[in-house]
Amino acid sequence: MVRRLLVCWSLAAAVSPVRAEDRDSARIHFEAAQAAERRGDWQVVLDEYERAYTLAPHPTVLFNMAKAYEKLSRFREAAEALRRYLRDSPYADDRAEVEARIERARDRPSRVRVAFPPGATLFVDGVPQGEVPVELELPAGRHVMHVERDADRSRDQEVVLGYGDPAEPAFELEKAPPVTPSGGRPPTLTIGAALGFATGIASAWDTSVAVSLSGRLGGSFALGDKLRVIFDLGATFGPSIEDARISSDLGPKERYVLFQPRAGVSYELWRKGGMHLDAFGEGALVLGYHTLSFGMEEVSKQGVSGAGAGGGVGFFGSSERSPRQQYFVSAAYFYLPASVGDNTGYRSQGVVNVGGFEITAGWSVLIGPLATKPVSR
């Protein structure tokens, strides 16, 4: 009552740019608001206080308007009215009490209603909340929601609740692609380029580490959720070897050109989102030829053949925008003993390890139905 009498006095006696007739009209609306408050007609209360404030603004009218907003369950507007009250009354004695009311209004729980798609299950923060259509009360704050029906799923939707405001988020199910019987990950086509360091050859020569370049075309198909068969065909140019003791213009140069079909298995060690780390092992055939040159003159050429094996790890990554495509990099070691014959005319004779460390980078694409998990190699 003290607050009401203060406002009545303020409206009647304040010396301000407000015209006298406006102050008189404001007093009439203020008294009408008080009468409506005694009746419990809170919409009329709010309307009359708003008219009074428009004619003769005063912070205490904002305080009374906030009460009407609260009675009408319009807590966001109540909090805004109280903020304006504090802004216009910087030295208000009840500041702490008013700030507490603003906080309580902000933390009011909200009613959330989801009506579509029917029959789906609503998940809030990862917890199922019932079958759509569903209505529930949630605390204020940020919530992540999605719906699922059979294998179909919507995208996650972040909903910020507060002030008791109702919410009706809408969801659209995304059709789940068919899952392959071999564990859910379809076949892939892989294209890569490799840089090899033929340590087996380099160790036998007075030269720097022999380097080779490879182009590889391969693919994979799943044996299970984590296990895959992998295979590729590759052409390797190099290593090229020079005797460091003799001038590069005159000294002997050896060059390998090799065809290396490989096949093996990979196993997924780790996965997070569109990224995963695989370990792999492969057997390999070695077919090709070896040449020996002095300067620009080729003096010897013979076939190379052998077989070996190796393994390593590969890191793969894809994005939501292009789930059918992924990029990868791998590191491996291969032991590839190959026969180069005994009549080369120089040092590469008998059996030589043409393998070594290998770093591969490349790109792969799904050639089957899109799986529910990002595809592995």
N, C-alpha and C positions, 0 to 999 in steps of 0.2 A: 504493500500500500504506500510505503514511503516513496518508492520509485515512481509510482503513479502520480502522487501529489507533487513530487519534484518536477515531473514533466509538465503537469498542468500549470504549475507556477511558471516554469520556463517558457512555455508557449505564450502565456499571457503577458509576461513582464519583460521578456528579452528585448534588448535594444539592438536591432540588426537591420540590414537592408530589407528585411521582409516587410511587406506592406501590412498595415493594420488590419485590413479586411481579410488578408490571407491568414494572419494569426487567428483571427476570429473563426474563420472556416476550419483551420487546423484544429482549434479547440473543439469544435463540434464533432469532427471526425474522431478525435481522440476519445471524447466521451462516448461516442457510438461504439468504438472498439471496446471500451470498458464494459459497456452494457452487454455486448455480444459475448465477451469473455465470461461474464456471470452466467450466461445461458449455455456456454460451452460450444458456441457456433464459431469454430476457429477459422474457417475460411472468411467469414465476415470480419472477424477480428483482424486478420491479416490485411484484408482489403482496406479497412478503415485506417489502420496504422500506416499503410503505404500512402494513402491520400494525405494523411496528416504530415508525414515526413516530406512529401513532395511540396507541400505548401510552406512548411516551416521546419526545415531540417534540424534535428537534434539527436545526438548520439543515444540518448536514453530511449528514444522511439525505436532505434535499431535493436536495442536490448529486448524490448517487448516484442518486436517482430520476430526475433529469434525464437522466443518461446512459442509463438504461433506456428512457426515453421516446424518446430519439434513436435508439436501436437498433431501436425498434419503428416508426420513422418518424412518431412523434406529436410533431412539432416545436413545435406551439403549446403543448401541455402541458409540453414540456421547457422552453420559454422561461418559462412561468409558474412552474414549479418553481424555476428559477434566479432569477427576480425575488423570490420568497419567500425564497430563500436569502440574497440580498443585503439584503432588508428585515430579516431576523432576524440578519444579521451585518454591521452597519453599518461595522465596521472591518476587514472581510476583506481580507487581503493580495492576493488574486487578483481584486479587483473589476474591474480593466480587462479581464482575460482572460474573466471571466464575462460582462461586458457585450458583448464581442465575440462570444461564443457566442450570446447572445440575438439580436444583430443578424443573425448568419449564419442562425439559425433562421427569423427573420422574412423574410429574403430568399430563402428556398428556393423554387424554381420549383414550379408546381402543374400537375397533369394535369387538363385540361379535356376533358370528353366531351359531345358533342351528338348525340343520337339521333333527334331529331324537329324538323322534318318531313323525311322521307327525300327525297333528290333535290335539296334546296335547297343553296345555297352559303352557307357560314359566312364572315362578314366580321368580323375583329377589328381595331379601330382603323382601319377603312376598307380593310383589305387582305384579299383573298380567301384563305381557308385550306383550301379543299377542300370536297368534297361530303359532305353529311350522309348516314349517320352518320360522324362524324369524331372523332378523339381526338388531342390535341396537348398539348405542354408549353409553358406560358407563364410569363414572369418575374413576380415579385411586383409588385403595384401595381394601379392602376385601369385597366380596359380597357372599351371600348365595343364591344358586339357586336350584330349583327343577321344575319338570314338572308334570302336572296332566292331566288325560284324563278319563272322567266319574268318576268312583270311584277308579281308579287305580292311583298310585302315585309313583314317584321315591324317592330315598333317597336324602337328602340334600347334596349339593356339595358346598364346599367353593372354590371360585375362586379369586385369587389375581391378580389384574390388575395394570399395570404401564407402563410407557415409550411408550404408544401408541401401545404396542404389541397386535396383534389380538389374539383372543381366540375362540376356537371351542369346548366347553365342550360337553361331550357325556352323555346321560342319558338313563337309562333302567327302564321302568315301572315295578313295582311289582304288581302282580295281587291282587286285593282286595278280601279277603275272603267273602263268602256270609254272609249277616247280618240276624240274627234271627228276626222274626216278633215281638218278645217280647222286643224290645228295643235295639238290637244290641249286647247283651252280652250273650253268650251261658251258658248252665248249667255247674255247677262245682261239683266236688267230693272233699270233705274236710276230712282230717285226722288230729286230734289234741290230745294233752295231756293237762290236766288241773290240777292245784293245787288249792284246795279249802280250805277256812278258815271258819269253821262252827261256826260263832259267836253266832248264836241262841242257840246252845247246850252248848257252852263253858260258856255262861253267867250264866247257871243254875248249874254249877259244880265247885267244888274246884279244878280246873286243869288249865293247859295252854290252849291256843286256840286250839280247835280240828281241825286237818288237815286231808284232804281227797285227794286222787289221783284218776283221772278219765282218761279213754280213750274214745275218741269220734270219731264217723264216721258219716259224714253228707254230705249235698249238698245244692244246691240252684238253682233257676231259676228266670228269670227276669219277672217282671210285667211292667216295664218301663225302662227308661234310668237310673234312680237312685234307683228305688224301686225293691227289690227282696224278694222272699219267701225263707226262710231258714229253715232247719230241720236237726236234728241229733239224733243219738242213742248213749247213753253213759252208760258205766258201771263204778260205783263209789265204790272204796274200802275205807271205812272210812266214817265218822270220827271214830277214836278209842279213847276212853275216859278212863282215869284212875282217881280214887279219890286220889288227892295229899296228903291227910292226912294219907294214909295207905301205907305201903311198897308196891312197885310195884311187888314184888314177891308174895305177899299174897293178896293184895287188889283187889277189883272188877275191871274188865275191860269190857267195852262195845264196841262192834264193829258193824258197819253198812256195809252191802253190798247192793247196790242199783242200780236199772236199771232206767234210766231217759230219756225217749224219749221226745224231745222238738221240737217245731215248732213255727215260727213267721215270722217277716219281718225285713229287714234291709234297711237303707236309706243312700245313699252316701252324706256325708257332704262336702267333699273336695277331690280334685284330682289334682295331678301334675305328668305328665309323667306316669310312671308305679306304682306310689304310690297313695293310697287313704285312707281316713278315713271314716268309717261307724258307724252309731248308729244303735242299734238293740234292739228288744224286743221279748221275747219268752214266751210261756206258756209251762209248764212241768208237766208230770206225774211222780210219785214216786212209784216204786214197788221194793220190796226186803225183806230182813230179818234183824233182830237184834239179837245179841247173848250177853249173860252175862256169864262171866267166873270168877272164883277165882283161881288164880295161873294158872295151866295147865288144870283145870277141867271146862268144859262147863256145866253150871247148867240151862241155860234157852235159848230158841230160839223161836222166833215168827215172823210172817209176818209183813211187814211195807207197808203202802199204803197212798197215798196222792196226792195232786196237788198244783201247785203254778205258779208263774211267776217271771220274772226278765228281766233285760236289762243292756246294757253297750255300750262300744265303742270298735271298732277293727281297727287296723292299718295293711294295706296290702301293699306288695311290690313285684314287678316282674322286670325282666330285658329284654332288647331287645333280648338277646341271647336265653332266655327261656321264651317267652311271654305266653306259655301255663301253666307255673308253677308260683306260688306265695307263699310267706311265710307270716304268719300273727301272731299277738299277740293281745289279747283282755283282757279287764278288765270288770267285770260285778258283779252285786249283784242279788241274787235270794232269794225270800221268798218261802220256800217249807215246809209248815206245813204237817206233816205226823203222822198217828196214829200208835203207837207201842203196843197198847193193855194195859191192866191193870194188867197182871199177870207176869210181868218180874221178880219180886222178888227184884228189886232195884229201882233206881230213874227214868229211862227213861220210864215213864208211860203216858198214855193219848196221847195228841197231842204235838209233838216236831218239832221245825223248824230245819230241816236238811239242810237248805240252808246256805247262807252266801256270803262272797266275793269269787270271783273265777278269777284266772288268767290262760288264755289258750294260748298256743303257738302251731303252727302247719303249715301244708302245704296243698295247694289245687292245683288241676289240672283241666283244661278244658276237658270236655267230649263231647263237641259239636264243630261246626265249629269255627275257630279262628275269633274273632270279630275285628273290626277296633279299638276298645278301649280295654285297658287292662281290664281283667274280674274282676268283684267284687265277693264277697262271695256268 
